[in-house]
Amino acid sequence: MSANTRDALLLFLEKHGHALAYGLLGFLIALLILTIGFWPTLLLSVFAAIGVIIGTYQDGSVHLRRLLARLMRNVR
């Protein structure tokens, strides 16, 4: 890959990185819905989100710990 191509790619990702990432995520979700169905895709997404939350908590995220503490205070 030439330096000009690499620089152009980096500039594109800098300007449009989120659009590309969310576009790929939307494509993946649509592909999952078409292949395994809506409810299995939803269940898979929920379990993945729970895994991310647990992993973030285990990593020591201060923001997540504060949010969970605030939620637990409201439950009592």
mmCIF file of the N, C-alpha and C atoms, coordinates in Angstrom:
data_MODEL
# 
_entry.id   MODEL 
# 
loop_
_atom_site.group_PDB 
_atom_site.id 
_atom_site.type_symbol 
_atom_site.label_atom_id 
_atom_site.label_alt_id 
_atom_site.label_comp_id 
_atom_site.label_asym_id 
_atom_site.label_entity_id 
_atom_site.label_seq_id 
_atom_site.pdbx_PDB_ins_code 
_atom_site.Cartn_x 
_atom_site.Cartn_y 
_atom_site.Cartn_z 
_atom_site.occupancy 
_atom_site.B_iso_or_equiv 
_atom_site.pdbx_formal_charge 
_atom_site.auth_seq_id 
_atom_site.auth_comp_id 
_atom_site.auth_asym_id 
_atom_site.auth_atom_id 
_atom_site.pdbx_PDB_model_num 
ATOM 1   N N  . MET A 1 1  ? 0.851   -1.173  0.000  1.00 0.00 ? 1  MET A N  1 
ATOM 2   C CA . MET A 1 1  ? 0.000   0.000   0.000  1.00 0.00 ? 1  MET A CA 1 
ATOM 3   C C  . MET A 1 1  ? 0.896   1.235   0.000  1.00 0.00 ? 1  MET A C  1 
ATOM 4   N N  . SER A 1 2  ? 0.613   2.155   -0.895 1.00 0.00 ? 2  SER A N  1 
ATOM 5   C CA . SER A 1 2  ? 1.446   3.349   -0.992 1.00 0.00 ? 2  SER A CA 1 
ATOM 6   C C  . SER A 1 2  ? 1.099   4.322   0.134  1.00 0.00 ? 2  SER A C  1 
ATOM 7   N N  . ALA A 1 3  ? 1.984   5.274   0.349  1.00 0.00 ? 3  ALA A N  1 
ATOM 8   C CA . ALA A 1 3  ? 1.786   6.254   1.410  1.00 0.00 ? 3  ALA A CA 1 
ATOM 9   C C  . ALA A 1 3  ? 0.555   7.107   1.134  1.00 0.00 ? 3  ALA A C  1 
ATOM 10  N N  . ASN A 1 4  ? 0.317   7.470   -0.136 1.00 0.00 ? 4  ASN A N  1 
ATOM 11  C CA . ASN A 1 4  ? -0.858  8.274   -0.474 1.00 0.00 ? 4  ASN A CA 1 
ATOM 12  C C  . ASN A 1 4  ? -2.151  7.519   -0.198 1.00 0.00 ? 4  ASN A C  1 
ATOM 13  N N  . THR A 1 5  ? -2.178  6.251   -0.526 1.00 0.00 ? 5  THR A N  1 
ATOM 14  C CA . THR A 1 5  ? -3.360  5.438   -0.285 1.00 0.00 ? 5  THR A CA 1 
ATOM 15  C C  . THR A 1 5  ? -3.607  5.295   1.210  1.00 0.00 ? 5  THR A C  1 
ATOM 16  N N  . ARG A 1 6  ? -2.543  5.050   1.950  1.00 0.00 ? 6  ARG A N  1 
ATOM 17  C CA . ARG A 1 6  ? -2.674  4.911   3.403  1.00 0.00 ? 6  ARG A CA 1 
ATOM 18  C C  . ARG A 1 6  ? -3.164  6.210   4.024  1.00 0.00 ? 6  ARG A C  1 
ATOM 19  N N  . ASP A 1 7  ? -2.611  7.344   3.597  1.00 0.00 ? 7  ASP A N  1 
ATOM 20  C CA . ASP A 1 7  ? -3.031  8.642   4.129  1.00 0.00 ? 7  ASP A CA 1 
ATOM 21  C C  . ASP A 1 7  ? -4.489  8.929   3.793  1.00 0.00 ? 7  ASP A C  1 
ATOM 22  N N  . ALA A 1 8  ? -4.905  8.582   2.560  1.00 0.00 ? 8  ALA A N  1 
ATOM 23  C CA . ALA A 1 8  ? -6.295  8.794   2.164  1.00 0.00 ? 8  ALA A CA 1 
ATOM 24  C C  . ALA A 1 8  ? -7.235  7.922   2.988  1.00 0.00 ? 8  ALA A C  1 
ATOM 25  N N  . LEU A 1 9  ? -6.840  6.679   3.232  1.00 0.00 ? 9  LEU A N  1 
ATOM 26  C CA . LEU A 1 9  ? -7.655  5.773   4.037  1.00 0.00 ? 9  LEU A CA 1 
ATOM 27  C C  . LEU A 1 9  ? -7.766  6.266   5.477  1.00 0.00 ? 9  LEU A C  1 
ATOM 28  N N  . LEU A 1 10 ? -6.658  6.706   6.044  1.00 0.00 ? 10 LEU A N  1 
ATOM 29  C CA . LEU A 1 10 ? -6.685  7.227   7.415  1.00 0.00 ? 10 LEU A CA 1 
ATOM 30  C C  . LEU A 1 10 ? -7.546  8.478   7.518  1.00 0.00 ? 10 LEU A C  1 
ATOM 31  N N  . LEU A 1 11 ? -7.480  9.347   6.529  1.00 0.00 ? 11 LEU A N  1 
ATOM 32  C CA . LEU A 1 11 ? -8.301  10.556  6.515  1.00 0.00 ? 11 LEU A CA 1 
ATOM 33  C C  . LEU A 1 11 ? -9.784  10.189  6.421  1.00 0.00 ? 11 LEU A C  1 
ATOM 34  N N  . PHE A 1 12 ? -10.101 9.212   5.552  1.00 0.00 ? 12 PHE A N  1 
ATOM 35  C CA . PHE A 1 12 ? -11.485 8.758   5.430  1.00 0.00 ? 12 PHE A CA 1 
ATOM 36  C C  . PHE A 1 12 ? -11.993 8.201   6.757  1.00 0.00 ? 12 PHE A C  1 
ATOM 37  N N  . LEU A 1 13 ? -11.196 7.346   7.401  1.00 0.00 ? 13 LEU A N  1 
ATOM 38  C CA . LEU A 1 13 ? -11.616 6.755   8.676  1.00 0.00 ? 13 LEU A CA 1 
ATOM 39  C C  . LEU A 1 13 ? -11.750 7.803   9.769  1.00 0.00 ? 13 LEU A C  1 
ATOM 40  N N  . GLU A 1 14 ? -10.897 8.817   9.724  1.00 0.00 ? 14 GLU A N  1 
ATOM 41  C CA . GLU A 1 14 ? -10.980 9.886   10.718 1.00 0.00 ? 14 GLU A CA 1 
ATOM 42  C C  . GLU A 1 14 ? -12.280 10.666  10.559 1.00 0.00 ? 14 GLU A C  1 
ATOM 43  N N  . LYS A 1 15 ? -12.672 10.908  9.324  1.00 0.00 ? 15 LYS A N  1 
ATOM 44  C CA . LYS A 1 15 ? -13.877 11.700  9.074  1.00 0.00 ? 15 LYS A CA 1 
ATOM 45  C C  . LYS A 1 15 ? -15.155 10.872  9.138  1.00 0.00 ? 15 LYS A C  1 
ATOM 46  N N  . HIS A 1 16 ? -15.076 9.594   8.747  1.00 0.00 ? 16 HIS A N  1 
ATOM 47  C CA . HIS A 1 16 ? -16.280 8.787   8.608  1.00 0.00 ? 16 HIS A CA 1 
ATOM 48  C C  . HIS A 1 16 ? -16.205 7.460   9.359  1.00 0.00 ? 16 HIS A C  1 
ATOM 49  N N  . GLY A 1 17 ? -15.381 7.376   10.368 1.00 0.00 ? 17 GLY A N  1 
ATOM 50  C CA . GLY A 1 17 ? -15.192 6.118   11.097 1.00 0.00 ? 17 GLY A CA 1 
ATOM 51  C C  . GLY A 1 17 ? -16.453 5.615   11.760 1.00 0.00 ? 17 GLY A C  1 
ATOM 52  N N  . HIS A 1 18 ? -17.204 6.508   12.414 1.00 0.00 ? 18 HIS A N  1 
ATOM 53  C CA . HIS A 1 18 ? -18.431 6.078   13.088 1.00 0.00 ? 18 HIS A CA 1 
ATOM 54  C C  . HIS A 1 18 ? -19.479 5.631   12.089 1.00 0.00 ? 18 HIS A C  1 
ATOM 55  N N  . ALA A 1 19 ? -19.608 6.350   10.974 1.00 0.00 ? 19 ALA A N  1 
ATOM 56  C CA . ALA A 1 19 ? -20.588 5.954   9.953  1.00 0.00 ? 19 ALA A CA 1 
ATOM 57  C C  . ALA A 1 19 ? -20.254 4.562   9.415  1.00 0.00 ? 19 ALA A C  1 
ATOM 58  N N  . LEU A 1 20 ? -18.994 4.305   9.182  1.00 0.00 ? 20 LEU A N  1 
ATOM 59  C CA . LEU A 1 20 ? -18.580 2.994   8.686  1.00 0.00 ? 20 LEU A CA 1 
ATOM 60  C C  . LEU A 1 20 ? -18.845 1.906   9.724  1.00 0.00 ? 20 LEU A C  1 
ATOM 61  N N  . ALA A 1 21 ? -18.493 2.160   10.971 1.00 0.00 ? 21 ALA A N  1 
ATOM 62  C CA . ALA A 1 21 ? -18.682 1.165   12.030 1.00 0.00 ? 21 ALA A CA 1 
ATOM 63  C C  . ALA A 1 21 ? -20.161 0.847   12.228 1.00 0.00 ? 21 ALA A C  1 
ATOM 64  N N  . TYR A 1 22 ? -21.014 1.872   12.300 1.00 0.00 ? 22 TYR A N  1 
ATOM 65  C CA . TYR A 1 22 ? -22.437 1.627   12.512 1.00 0.00 ? 22 TYR A CA 1 
ATOM 66  C C  . TYR A 1 22 ? -23.101 1.046   11.268 1.00 0.00 ? 22 TYR A C  1 
ATOM 67  N N  . GLY A 1 23 ? -22.599 1.389   10.111 1.00 0.00 ? 23 GLY A N  1 
ATOM 68  C CA . GLY A 1 23 ? -23.100 0.759   8.894  1.00 0.00 ? 23 GLY A CA 1 
ATOM 69  C C  . GLY A 1 23 ? -22.806 -0.729  8.877  1.00 0.00 ? 23 GLY A C  1 
ATOM 70  N N  . LEU A 1 24 ? -21.598 -1.099  9.265  1.00 0.00 ? 24 LEU A N  1 
ATOM 71  C CA . LEU A 1 24 ? -21.236 -2.524  9.345  1.00 0.00 ? 24 LEU A CA 1 
ATOM 72  C C  . LEU A 1 24 ? -22.044 -3.243  10.420 1.00 0.00 ? 24 LEU A C  1 
ATOM 73  N N  . LEU A 1 25 ? -22.282 -2.562  11.537 1.00 0.00 ? 25 LEU A N  1 
ATOM 74  C CA . LEU A 1 25 ? -23.093 -3.160  12.596 1.00 0.00 ? 25 LEU A CA 1 
ATOM 75  C C  . LEU A 1 25 ? -24.522 -3.390  12.111 1.00 0.00 ? 25 LEU A C  1 
ATOM 76  N N  . GLY A 1 26 ? -25.099 -2.421  11.428 1.00 0.00 ? 26 GLY A N  1 
ATOM 77  C CA . GLY A 1 26 ? -26.440 -2.573  10.880 1.00 0.00 ? 26 GLY A CA 1 
ATOM 78  C C  . GLY A 1 26 ? -26.515 -3.709  9.878  1.00 0.00 ? 26 GLY A C  1 
ATOM 79  N N  . PHE A 1 27 ? -25.486 -3.818  9.033  1.00 0.00 ? 27 PHE A N  1 
ATOM 80  C CA . PHE A 1 27 ? -25.437 -4.916  8.065  1.00 0.00 ? 27 PHE A CA 1 
ATOM 81  C C  . PHE A 1 27 ? -25.370 -6.257  8.782  1.00 0.00 ? 27 PHE A C  1 
ATOM 82  N N  . LEU A 1 28 ? -24.559 -6.359  9.815  1.00 0.00 ? 28 LEU A N  1 
ATOM 83  C CA . LEU A 1 28 ? -24.436 -7.611  10.565 1.00 0.00 ? 28 LEU A CA 1 
ATOM 84  C C  . LEU A 1 28 ? -25.762 -7.987  11.218 1.00 0.00 ? 28 LEU A C  1 
ATOM 85  N N  . ILE A 1 29 ? -26.446 -7.013  11.809 1.00 0.00 ? 29 ILE A N  1 
ATOM 86  C CA . ILE A 1 29 ? -27.734 -7.288  12.449 1.00 0.00 ? 29 ILE A CA 1 
ATOM 87  C C  . ILE A 1 29 ? -28.764 -7.744  11.417 1.00 0.00 ? 29 ILE A C  1 
ATOM 88  N N  . ALA A 1 30 ? -28.799 -7.049  10.273 1.00 0.00 ? 30 ALA A N  1 
ATOM 89  C CA . ALA A 1 30 ? -29.726 -7.453  9.207  1.00 0.00 ? 30 ALA A CA 1 
ATOM 90  C C  . ALA A 1 30 ? -29.413 -8.862  8.721  1.00 0.00 ? 30 ALA A C  1 
ATOM 91  N N  . LEU A 1 31 ? -28.157 -9.170  8.570  1.00 0.00 ? 31 LEU A N  1 
ATOM 92  C CA . LEU A 1 31 ? -27.756 -10.510 8.126  1.00 0.00 ? 31 LEU A CA 1 
ATOM 93  C C  . LEU A 1 31 ? -28.178 -11.572 9.142  1.00 0.00 ? 31 LEU A C  1 
ATOM 94  N N  . LEU A 1 32 ? -27.992 -11.265 10.420 1.00 0.00 ? 32 LEU A N  1 
ATOM 95  C CA . LEU A 1 32 ? -28.411 -12.213 11.463 1.00 0.00 ? 32 LEU A CA 1 
ATOM 96  C C  . LEU A 1 32 ? -29.923 -12.401 11.466 1.00 0.00 ? 32 LEU A C  1 
ATOM 97  N N  . ILE A 1 33 ? -30.675 -11.316 11.314 1.00 0.00 ? 33 ILE A N  1 
ATOM 98  C CA . ILE A 1 33 ? -32.137 -11.425 11.293 1.00 0.00 ? 33 ILE A CA 1 
ATOM 99  C C  . ILE A 1 33 ? -32.592 -12.278 10.115 1.00 0.00 ? 33 ILE A C  1 
ATOM 100 N N  . LEU A 1 34 ? -31.960 -12.083 8.973  1.00 0.00 ? 34 LEU A N  1 
ATOM 101 C CA . LEU A 1 34 ? -32.359 -12.855 7.788  1.00 0.00 ? 34 LEU A CA 1 
ATOM 102 C C  . LEU A 1 34 ? -31.968 -14.327 7.888  1.00 0.00 ? 34 LEU A C  1 
ATOM 103 N N  . THR A 1 35 ? -30.879 -14.634 8.578  1.00 0.00 ? 35 THR A N  1 
ATOM 104 C CA . THR A 1 35 ? -30.423 -16.025 8.623  1.00 0.00 ? 35 THR A CA 1 
ATOM 105 C C  . THR A 1 35 ? -30.982 -16.799 9.813  1.00 0.00 ? 35 THR A C  1 
ATOM 106 N N  . ILE A 1 36 ? -30.998 -16.214 11.000 1.00 0.00 ? 36 ILE A N  1 
ATOM 107 C CA . ILE A 1 36 ? -31.453 -16.974 12.175 1.00 0.00 ? 36 ILE A CA 1 
ATOM 108 C C  . ILE A 1 36 ? -32.780 -16.475 12.731 1.00 0.00 ? 36 ILE A C  1 
ATOM 109 N N  . GLY A 1 37 ? -33.284 -15.337 12.268 1.00 0.00 ? 37 GLY A N  1 
ATOM 110 C CA . GLY A 1 37 ? -34.578 -14.832 12.721 1.00 0.00 ? 37 GLY A CA 1 
ATOM 111 C C  . GLY A 1 37 ? -34.436 -13.695 13.712 1.00 0.00 ? 37 GLY A C  1 
ATOM 112 N N  . PHE A 1 38 ? -35.575 -13.038 13.956 1.00 0.00 ? 38 PHE A N  1 
ATOM 113 C CA . PHE A 1 38 ? -35.587 -11.847 14.814 1.00 0.00 ? 38 PHE A CA 1 
ATOM 114 C C  . PHE A 1 38 ? -35.311 -12.184 16.274 1.00 0.00 ? 38 PHE A C  1 
ATOM 115 N N  . TRP A 1 39 ? -36.062 -13.128 16.842 1.00 0.00 ? 39 TRP A N  1 
ATOM 116 C CA . TRP A 1 39 ? -35.939 -13.409 18.277 1.00 0.00 ? 39 TRP A CA 1 
ATOM 117 C C  . TRP A 1 39 ? -34.572 -13.987 18.654 1.00 0.00 ? 39 TRP A C  1 
ATOM 118 N N  . PRO A 1 40 ? -34.019 -14.916 17.888 1.00 0.00 ? 40 PRO A N  1 
ATOM 119 C CA . PRO A 1 40 ? -32.666 -15.362 18.224 1.00 0.00 ? 40 PRO A CA 1 
ATOM 120 C C  . PRO A 1 40 ? -31.625 -14.237 18.129 1.00 0.00 ? 40 PRO A C  1 
ATOM 121 N N  . THR A 1 41 ? -31.805 -13.342 17.141 1.00 0.00 ? 41 THR A N  1 
ATOM 122 C CA . THR A 1 41 ? -30.891 -12.200 17.017 1.00 0.00 ? 41 THR A CA 1 
ATOM 123 C C  . THR A 1 41 ? -31.023 -11.285 18.218 1.00 0.00 ? 41 THR A C  1 
ATOM 124 N N  . LEU A 1 42 ? -32.262 -11.026 18.648 1.00 0.00 ? 42 LEU A N  1 
ATOM 125 C CA . LEU A 1 42 ? -32.488 -10.176 19.818 1.00 0.00 ? 42 LEU A CA 1 
ATOM 126 C C  . LEU A 1 42 ? -31.879 -10.802 21.072 1.00 0.00 ? 42 LEU A C  1 
ATOM 127 N N  . LEU A 1 43 ? -32.080 -12.100 21.246 1.00 0.00 ? 43 LEU A N  1 
ATOM 128 C CA . LEU A 1 43 ? -31.520 -12.791 22.411 1.00 0.00 ? 43 LEU A CA 1 
ATOM 129 C C  . LEU A 1 43 ? -29.992 -12.748 22.389 1.00 0.00 ? 43 LEU A C  1 
ATOM 130 N N  . LEU A 1 44 ? -29.406 -12.966 21.233 1.00 0.00 ? 44 LEU A N  1 
ATOM 131 C CA . LEU A 1 44 ? -27.956 -12.894 21.081 1.00 0.00 ? 44 LEU A CA 1 
ATOM 132 C C  . LEU A 1 44 ? -27.440 -11.493 21.421 1.00 0.00 ? 44 LEU A C  1 
ATOM 133 N N  . SER A 1 45 ? -28.155 -10.466 20.976 1.00 0.00 ? 45 SER A N  1 
ATOM 134 C CA . SER A 1 45 ? -27.764 -9.085  21.254 1.00 0.00 ? 45 SER A CA 1 
ATOM 135 C C  . SER A 1 45 ? -27.849 -8.769  22.743 1.00 0.00 ? 45 SER A C  1 
ATOM 136 N N  . VAL A 1 46 ? -28.895 -9.263  23.396 1.00 0.00 ? 46 VAL A N  1 
ATOM 137 C CA . VAL A 1 46 ? -29.050 -9.030  24.838 1.00 0.00 ? 46 VAL A CA 1 
ATOM 138 C C  . VAL A 1 46 ? -27.921 -9.699  25.611 1.00 0.00 ? 46 VAL A C  1 
ATOM 139 N N  . PHE A 1 47 ? -27.609 -10.943 25.270 1.00 0.00 ? 47 PHE A N  1 
ATOM 140 C CA . PHE A 1 47 ? -26.523 -11.631 25.957 1.00 0.00 ? 47 PHE A CA 1 
ATOM 141 C C  . PHE A 1 47 ? -25.174 -10.970 25.690 1.00 0.00 ? 47 PHE A C  1 
ATOM 142 N N  . ALA A 1 48 ? -24.965 -10.489 24.482 1.00 0.00 ? 48 ALA A N  1 
ATOM 143 C CA . ALA A 1 48 ? -23.720 -9.786  24.172 1.00 0.00 ? 48 ALA A CA 1 
ATOM 144 C C  . ALA A 1 48 ? -23.623 -8.502  24.985 1.00 0.00 ? 48 ALA A C  1 
ATOM 145 N N  . ALA A 1 49 ? -24.728 -7.765  25.107 1.00 0.00 ? 49 ALA A N  1 
ATOM 146 C CA . ALA A 1 49 ? -24.732 -6.525  25.892 1.00 0.00 ? 49 ALA A CA 1 
ATOM 147 C C  . ALA A 1 49 ? -24.460 -6.815  27.368 1.00 0.00 ? 49 ALA A C  1 
ATOM 148 N N  . ILE A 1 50 ? -25.062 -7.877  27.896 1.00 0.00 ? 50 ILE A N  1 
ATOM 149 C CA . ILE A 1 50 ? -24.812 -8.262  29.289 1.00 0.00 ? 50 ILE A CA 1 
ATOM 150 C C  . ILE A 1 50 ? -23.340 -8.617  29.474 1.00 0.00 ? 50 ILE A C  1 
ATOM 151 N N  . GLY A 1 51 ? -22.761 -9.320  28.522 1.00 0.00 ? 51 GLY A N  1 
ATOM 152 C CA . GLY A 1 51 ? -21.337 -9.655  28.592 1.00 0.00 ? 51 GLY A CA 1 
ATOM 153 C C  . GLY A 1 51 ? -20.457 -8.425  28.580 1.00 0.00 ? 51 GLY A C  1 
ATOM 154 N N  . VAL A 1 52 ? -20.798 -7.451  27.751 1.00 0.00 ? 52 VAL A N  1 
ATOM 155 C CA . VAL A 1 52 ? -20.026 -6.197  27.713 1.00 0.00 ? 52 VAL A CA 1 
ATOM 156 C C  . VAL A 1 52 ? -20.142 -5.467  29.042 1.00 0.00 ? 52 VAL A C  1 
ATOM 157 N N  . ILE A 1 53 ? -21.333 -5.434  29.612 1.00 0.00 ? 53 ILE A N  1 
ATOM 158 C CA . ILE A 1 53 ? -21.534 -4.755  30.899 1.00 0.00 ? 53 ILE A CA 1 
ATOM 159 C C  . ILE A 1 53 ? -20.729 -5.446  31.999 1.00 0.00 ? 53 ILE A C  1 
ATOM 160 N N  . ILE A 1 54 ? -20.767 -6.763  32.052 1.00 0.00 ? 54 ILE A N  1 
ATOM 161 C CA . ILE A 1 54 ? -20.002 -7.502  33.068 1.00 0.00 ? 54 ILE A CA 1 
ATOM 162 C C  . ILE A 1 54 ? -18.504 -7.275  32.869 1.00 0.00 ? 54 ILE A C  1 
ATOM 163 N N  . GLY A 1 55 ? -18.048 -7.340  31.635 1.00 0.00 ? 55 GLY A N  1 
ATOM 164 C CA . GLY A 1 55 ? -16.631 -7.114  31.357 1.00 0.00 ? 55 GLY A CA 1 
ATOM 165 C C  . GLY A 1 55 ? -16.182 -5.709  31.719 1.00 0.00 ? 55 GLY A C  1 
ATOM 166 N N  . THR A 1 56 ? -17.021 -4.723  31.414 1.00 0.00 ? 56 THR A N  1 
ATOM 167 C CA . THR A 1 56 ? -16.704 -3.341  31.758 1.00 0.00 ? 56 THR A CA 1 
ATOM 168 C C  . THR A 1 56 ? -16.649 -3.166  33.270 1.00 0.00 ? 56 THR A C  1 
ATOM 169 N N  . TYR A 1 57 ? -17.566 -3.817  33.984 1.00 0.00 ? 57 TYR A N  1 
ATOM 170 C CA . TYR A 1 57 ? -17.566 -3.762  35.445 1.00 0.00 ? 57 TYR A CA 1 
ATOM 171 C C  . TYR A 1 57 ? -16.299 -4.397  36.006 1.00 0.00 ? 57 TYR A C  1 
ATOM 172 N N  . GLN A 1 58 ? -15.927 -5.558  35.463 1.00 0.00 ? 58 GLN A N  1 
ATOM 173 C CA . GLN A 1 58 ? -14.730 -6.252  35.936 1.00 0.00 ? 58 GLN A CA 1 
ATOM 174 C C  . GLN A 1 58 ? -13.455 -5.465  35.623 1.00 0.00 ? 58 GLN A C  1 
ATOM 175 N N  . ASP A 1 59 ? -13.485 -4.682  34.543 1.00 0.00 ? 59 ASP A N  1 
ATOM 176 C CA . ASP A 1 59 ? -12.332 -3.845  34.203 1.00 0.00 ? 59 ASP A CA 1 
ATOM 177 C C  . ASP A 1 59 ? -12.195 -2.656  35.140 1.00 0.00 ? 59 ASP A C  1 
ATOM 178 N N  . GLY A 1 60 ? -13.210 -2.412  35.961 1.00 0.00 ? 60 GLY A N  1 
ATOM 179 C CA . GLY A 1 60 ? -13.122 -1.348  36.954 1.00 0.00 ? 60 GLY A CA 1 
ATOM 180 C C  . GLY A 1 60 ? -13.627 -0.003  36.477 1.00 0.00 ? 60 GLY A C  1 
ATOM 181 N N  . SER A 1 61 ? -14.595 0.010   35.573 1.00 0.00 ? 61 SER A N  1 
ATOM 182 C CA . SER A 1 61 ? -15.143 1.262   35.071 1.00 0.00 ? 61 SER A CA 1 
ATOM 183 C C  . SER A 1 61 ? -15.815 2.040   36.208 1.00 0.00 ? 61 SER A C  1 
ATOM 184 N N  . VAL A 1 62 ? -15.289 3.205   36.483 1.00 0.00 ? 62 VAL A N  1 
ATOM 185 C CA . VAL A 1 62 ? -15.825 4.039   37.559 1.00 0.00 ? 62 VAL A CA 1 
ATOM 186 C C  . VAL A 1 62 ? -17.235 4.495   37.209 1.00 0.00 ? 62 VAL A C  1 
ATOM 187 N N  . HIS A 1 63 ? -17.455 4.858   35.956 1.00 0.00 ? 63 HIS A N  1 
ATOM 188 C CA . HIS A 1 63 ? -18.763 5.353   35.535 1.00 0.00 ? 63 HIS A CA 1 
ATOM 189 C C  . HIS A 1 63 ? -19.838 4.276   35.676 1.00 0.00 ? 63 HIS A C  1 
ATOM 190 N N  . LEU A 1 64 ? -19.511 3.050   35.279 1.00 0.00 ? 64 LEU A N  1 
ATOM 191 C CA . LEU A 1 64 ? -20.477 1.963   35.391 1.00 0.00 ? 64 LEU A CA 1 
ATOM 192 C C  . LEU A 1 64 ? -20.752 1.633   36.852 1.00 0.00 ? 64 LEU A C  1 
ATOM 193 N N  . ARG A 1 65 ? -19.727 1.629   37.668 1.00 0.00 ? 65 ARG A N  1 
ATOM 194 C CA . ARG A 1 65 ? -19.933 1.347   39.098 1.00 0.00 ? 65 ARG A CA 1 
ATOM 195 C C  . ARG A 1 65 ? -20.829 2.402   39.740 1.00 0.00 ? 65 ARG A C  1 
ATOM 196 N N  . ARG A 1 66 ? -20.632 3.673   39.377 1.00 0.00 ? 66 ARG A N  1 
ATOM 197 C CA . ARG A 1 66 ? -21.493 4.739   39.908 1.00 0.00 ? 66 ARG A CA 1 
ATOM 198 C C  . ARG A 1 66 ? -22.926 4.581   39.431 1.00 0.00 ? 66 ARG A C  1 
ATOM 199 N N  . LEU A 1 67 ? -23.085 4.243   38.147 1.00 0.00 ? 67 LEU A N  1 
ATOM 200 C CA . LEU A 1 67 ? -24.425 4.051   37.597 1.00 0.00 ? 67 LEU A CA 1 
ATOM 201 C C  . LEU A 1 67 ? -25.134 2.905   38.298 1.00 0.00 ? 67 LEU A C  1 
ATOM 202 N N  . LEU A 1 68 ? -24.456 1.784   38.484 1.00 0.00 ? 68 LEU A N  1 
ATOM 203 C CA . LEU A 1 68 ? -25.070 0.647   39.161 1.00 0.00 ? 68 LEU A CA 1 
ATOM 204 C C  . LEU A 1 68 ? -25.383 0.962   40.617 1.00 0.00 ? 68 LEU A C  1 
ATOM 205 N N  . ALA A 1 69 ? -24.513 1.700   41.290 1.00 0.00 ? 69 ALA A N  1 
ATOM 206 C CA . ALA A 1 69 ? -24.776 2.080   42.682 1.00 0.00 ? 69 ALA A CA 1 
ATOM 207 C C  . ALA A 1 69 ? -26.007 2.982   42.758 1.00 0.00 ? 69 ALA A C  1 
ATOM 208 N N  . ARG A 1 70 ? -26.131 3.917   41.810 1.00 0.00 ? 70 ARG A N  1 
ATOM 209 C CA . ARG A 1 70 ? -27.285 4.817   41.790 1.00 0.00 ? 70 ARG A CA 1 
ATOM 210 C C  . ARG A 1 70 ? -28.564 4.030   41.494 1.00 0.00 ? 70 ARG A C  1 
ATOM 211 N N  . LEU A 1 71 ? -28.497 3.071   40.584 1.00 0.00 ? 71 LEU A N  1 
ATOM 212 C CA . LEU A 1 71 ? -29.669 2.252   40.282 1.00 0.00 ? 71 LEU A CA 1 
ATOM 213 C C  . LEU A 1 71 ? -30.083 1.415   41.486 1.00 0.00 ? 71 LEU A C  1 
ATOM 214 N N  . MET A 1 72 ? -29.096 0.881   42.210 1.00 0.00 ? 72 MET A N  1 
ATOM 215 C CA . MET A 1 72 ? -29.412 0.058   43.386 1.00 0.00 ? 72 MET A CA 1 
ATOM 216 C C  . MET A 1 72 ? -30.029 0.892   44.494 1.00 0.00 ? 72 MET A C  1 
ATOM 217 N N  . ARG A 1 73 ? -29.588 2.154   44.620 1.00 0.00 ? 73 ARG A N  1 
ATOM 218 C CA . ARG A 1 73 ? -30.206 3.033   45.631 1.00 0.00 ? 73 ARG A CA 1 
ATOM 219 C C  . ARG A 1 73 ? -31.666 3.292   45.285 1.00 0.00 ? 73 ARG A C  1 
ATOM 220 N N  . ASN A 1 74 ? -31.975 3.429   44.009 1.00 0.00 ? 74 ASN A N  1 
ATOM 221 C CA . ASN A 1 74 ? -33.347 3.700   43.586 1.00 0.00 ? 74 ASN A CA 1 
ATOM 222 C C  . ASN A 1 74 ? -34.248 2.473   43.733 1.00 0.00 ? 74 ASN A C  1 
ATOM 223 N N  . VAL A 1 75 ? -33.662 1.284   43.720 1.00 0.00 ? 75 VAL A N  1 
ATOM 224 C CA . VAL A 1 75 ? -34.445 0.062   43.853 1.00 0.00 ? 75 VAL A CA 1 
ATOM 225 C C  . VAL A 1 75 ? -34.911 -0.130  45.286 1.00 0.00 ? 75 VAL A C  1 
ATOM 226 N N  . ARG A 1 76 ? -34.093 0.261   46.220 1.00 0.00 ? 76 ARG A N  1 
ATOM 227 C CA . ARG A 1 76 ? -34.412 0.063   47.649 1.00 0.00 ? 76 ARG A CA 1 
ATOM 228 C C  . ARG A 1 76 ? -35.568 0.882   48.078 1.00 0.00 ? 76 ARG A C  1 
# 
